[in-house]
Amino acid sequence: MDFENVKAQMRKGVLEFCILSILSKGDAYATDILNRLKESELIVVEGTLYPLLSRQKNAGLLSYRWEESTQGPPRKYYALTEQGKEVLVELEASWKGLIDAVESIINKHPNQ
Amino acid sequence: MKKTFSVNLGNRVYNIDDDAYMRLKDYLDRIEGYYSDQKEREDIINDIELRISELFSERLGLTRQVVTLADVNAVIGIMGDPREITGAGEEPQASHYTSGPRRLYRDPDDRMIGGVCGGLGAYLGLDVTIVRILLVLFLIFGIGFLVYLILWIVVPEARTTAQKLEMRGDTVNTSNIGNFFRDEFESVKKSFSRKKTK
């Protein structure tokens, strides 16, 4: 079995959740989001972020606006839409459910 | 001395060495190749170009003027391999046909007599040579000739591109037909250049 693929899939799901989570604390442009994801070592190469942002935007979870920058090119600021907020609430609930479920299985195994 | 290009990345202009330009263009083209949806492709490429632009302006600072190959390689290292970015396991060229149910046709492009073996091979996903060897074995044991004749009569020839795609189990849509013609064109080009070198 290809465990690299399992890990990648896991990380991808969590990443989408984390992007929404970061944006729920305030609008951010891609590099802000990247820096936070890199701090917590969730992302290894930066490029992986952009397809996720595009997907979430097309699914109606995110919107964006342009802002000029004093250093470098103009920045694309992403924000959560109402739908994005709803999805985030659902994801938070299912995340907590998942953690509990996985913990209970890990802790029970293999003594019972 | 090197030739430079000027490129617009995220609404900023950069001077870039020609070798660095080729490398960057190839990189962006490879990412683009993964996305068939135009809007999605533009979104992603624009975002990536924007980030590359930002990284270039950080790297150049106030003193340097030209983006070099070393800059491009460093930035590609930060952005990551197209396969990782797109989350795809393999290069898209390997499986650019979407598949559907196969249909049995005679293959006029892969024929020795009536194209029956070519069509059977495509239908069963076997190498034509194996099908031909099996047929010859059947011939030795007697019934093969009759089977071949019946198949030749019963099985229709794949005349149109759509039928040829069906024969290989590919769905008939415009993008597949486009891919099919591109492949056909490439193979014609290859056989032409082979003839020329002879």
HADDOCK unambig.tbl for C-alpha pairs under 7 A between the chains (distance, minus, plus):
assign (segid A and resid 45 and name CA) (segid B and resid 78 and name CA) 5.70 0.50 0.50
assign (segid A and resid 45 and name CA) (segid B and resid 79 and name CA) 5.23 0.50 0.50
assign (segid A and resid 45 and name CA) (segid B and resid 80 and name CA) 4.89 0.50 0.50
assign (segid A and resid 46 and name CA) (segid B and resid 78 and name CA) 6.10 0.50 0.50
assign (segid A and resid 46 and name CA) (segid B and resid 79 and name CA) 4.59 0.50 0.50
assign (segid A and resid 46 and name CA) (segid B and resid 80 and name CA) 6.58 0.50 0.50
assign (segid A and resid 47 and name CA) (segid B and resid 48 and name CA) 6.98 0.50 0.50
assign (segid A and resid 47 and name CA) (segid B and resid 79 and name CA) 4.45 0.50 0.50
assign (segid A and resid 47 and name CA) (segid B and resid 80 and name CA) 5.78 0.50 0.50
assign (segid A and resid 47 and name CA) (segid B and resid 85 and name CA) 5.02 0.50 0.50
assign (segid A and resid 48 and name CA) (segid B and resid 84 and name CA) 6.61 0.50 0.50
assign (segid A and resid 48 and name CA) (segid B and resid 85 and name CA) 4.17 0.50 0.50
assign (segid A and resid 48 and name CA) (segid B and resid 86 and name CA) 6.75 0.50 0.50
assign (segid A and resid 50 and name CA) (segid B and resid 44 and name CA) 5.70 0.50 0.50
assign (segid A and resid 50 and name CA) (segid B and resid 47 and name CA) 6.52 0.50 0.50
assign (segid A and resid 50 and name CA) (segid B and resid 48 and name CA) 6.88 0.50 0.50
assign (segid A and resid 51 and name CA) (segid B and resid 44 and name CA) 5.88 0.50 0.50
assign (segid A and resid 51 and name CA) (segid B and resid 86 and name CA) 6.80 0.50 0.50
assign (segid A and resid 54 and name CA) (segid B and resid 40 and name CA) 6.62 0.50 0.50
assign (segid A and resid 54 and name CA) (segid B and resid 43 and name CA) 6.33 0.50 0.50
assign (segid A and resid 54 and name CA) (segid B and resid 44 and name CA) 6.35 0.50 0.50
assign (segid A and resid 72 and name CA) (segid B and resid 54 and name CA) 5.62 0.50 0.50
assign (segid A and resid 72 and name CA) (segid B and resid 57 and name CA) 6.11 0.50 0.50
assign (segid A and resid 73 and name CA) (segid B and resid 10 and name CA) 6.17 0.50 0.50
assign (segid A and resid 73 and name CA) (segid B and resid 11 and name CA) 6.52 0.50 0.50
assign (segid A and resid 73 and name CA) (segid B and resid 12 and name CA) 6.18 0.50 0.50
assign (segid A and resid 73 and name CA) (segid B and resid 53 and name CA) 6.89 0.50 0.50
assign (segid A and resid 73 and name CA) (segid B and resid 54 and name CA) 6.34 0.50 0.50
